[in-house]
Amino acid sequence: MSAEERYRRIAADIRRRIDGGEWQVGEPLPSRTEMAARYGVHPQTMRLTYDLLRRTGVLDGEERQHVTVAHPPAMRTLTDADAEWPYATETTDTRPRTATAELAQRLGVRAGVTLQHETVECLDPGGHSAMIVSSWWRGRRRAHASCVLELGVAPLGVEQAHALGLLVDTLAYRLVRTRLDSCGVPLETADLVLPVDRWLVRLAAG
């Protein structure tokens, strides 16, 4: 059995034991050293196991600290992708970006022009990341009259996965939102990235 197979198998067993009620939500698990002895593996294997369980939302806690059983991610319903986020947010990046061919097409501009940009992490009431919104626009930000939406799925990149506490390449909903002026000219476009295990997307025509 490879090292990866070993820690993934242990992680699956710990999930099973949590589901069976051996450890309750908020309860600390034994230390990595103690668990390594119980499973008969190297402490490094347990470190990888605990890291995996943290990234997938099973455990809470920082590295080198006690970990506890996490509250399951709350399932939320997105019905209006143009509404303001009702909870706390954190702006994590505001560096201008060069328009890729895709962004240029979405905004009706020339590829290579400089766009304004921001990435905002939307937090749930418990302070955990629930959604990441990356927006791009040219010039100053202006009020919009309407928006168009396109829903798909895409694998998480490194920064997105880290912020959401998930594995890189995990599939997430990708909702492309383009805001338009009263004449239908694109003003701003955004990618809304939502973990599929935490969201139900229900879009209604206006």
PyMOL commands that set and color helices and strands:
alter all, ss='L'
color gray80, all
select helices_A, chain A and resi 3-19+32-39+43-55+101-107+158-164
alter helices_A, ss='H'
color red, helices_A
select strands_A, chain A and resi 59-60+68-69+76-78+89-93+97-98+114-123+129-137+146-155+171-180+186-195+199-201
alter strands_A, ss='S'
color yellow, strands_A
deselect
rebuild
show_as cartoon
